[in-house]
Amino acid sequence: MKSIGRYIECQLNIFRNECNFSDEELEFFNLKAKDLTIVEICQEMNISRTKYYSLRDKVLDKMFEVDKVYKI
């Protein structure tokens, strides 16, 4: 699977609509889609690096499941 920032907008919209992200996960996903760095995302969301990695793992797990269905 590609890095979140490597998808085109129509693919990102499929993930937004199908992954059932929480509000926090969706915010994270949208920031990653803009190719922000770890530091930038932590500052923007006011989260620790530990929380960053936790969100990353949750988002990627959901994306992986959607990708299996849609072959994005």
C-alpha positions as CSV (number, residue, x, y, z in Angstrom):
1,M,0.0,0.0,0.0
2,K,1.2,3.5,-0.8
3,S,2.0,6.3,1.6
4,I,-1.2,8.3,2.4
5,G,0.2,11.4,0.7
6,R,0.8,9.4,-2.6
7,Y,-2.9,8.7,-3.3
8,I,-4.9,11.0,-5.7
9,E,-8.0,12.8,-4.3
10,C,-10.6,10.4,-5.6
11,Q,-8.7,7.5,-3.9
12,L,-8.5,9.5,-0.7
13,N,-12.2,10.1,-0.8
14,I,-12.9,6.4,-1.0
15,F,-10.9,5.9,2.2
16,R,-12.6,8.9,3.8
17,N,-16.0,7.4,3.0
18,E,-15.3,3.7,3.6
19,C,-12.9,3.5,6.5
20,N,-15.3,4.7,9.2
21,F,-12.6,6.9,10.7
22,S,-13.2,8.5,14.1
23,D,-13.0,12.3,14.1
24,E,-9.4,12.2,15.4
25,E,-8.4,9.5,12.8
26,L,-10.0,11.5,10.0
27,E,-8.1,14.6,11.1
28,F,-4.9,12.6,11.1
29,F,-5.6,11.1,7.7
30,N,-6.3,14.5,6.2
31,L,-3.0,15.9,7.6
32,K,-1.1,12.9,6.3
33,A,-2.7,13.3,2.9
34,K,-1.1,16.8,2.8
35,D,2.3,15.1,3.4
36,L,2.9,16.9,6.7
37,T,5.7,15.6,8.8
38,I,5.4,13.8,12.1
39,V,6.4,17.0,14.0
40,E,3.9,19.1,12.0
41,I,1.1,16.6,12.7
42,C,1.9,16.4,16.4
43,Q,1.9,20.2,16.7
44,E,-1.3,20.6,14.6
45,M,-3.2,18.0,16.6
46,N,-1.5,18.7,19.9
47,I,-0.5,15.0,20.4
48,S,2.6,13.1,21.4
49,R,4.7,11.0,19.1
50,T,3.2,7.9,20.9
51,K,-0.3,9.0,20.1
52,Y,0.9,9.8,16.5
53,Y,2.1,6.2,16.0
54,S,-1.1,4.8,17.6
55,L,-3.3,6.9,15.2
56,R,-1.1,5.9,12.3
57,D,-1.5,2.3,13.0
58,K,-5.3,2.5,13.4
59,V,-5.6,4.5,10.2
60,L,-3.4,2.2,8.2
61,D,-5.3,-0.9,9.5
62,K,-8.6,0.6,8.3
63,M,-7.1,1.6,5.0
64,F,-5.7,-1.9,4.5
65,E,-9.1,-3.4,5.0
66,V,-10.7,-1.0,2.5
67,D,-7.9,-1.5,0.0
68,K,-8.5,-5.3,0.0
69,V,-12.1,-4.6,-1.1
70,Y,-11.5,-1.8,-3.6
71,K,-8.0,-2.6,-4.8
72,I,-7.0,1.0,-4.6
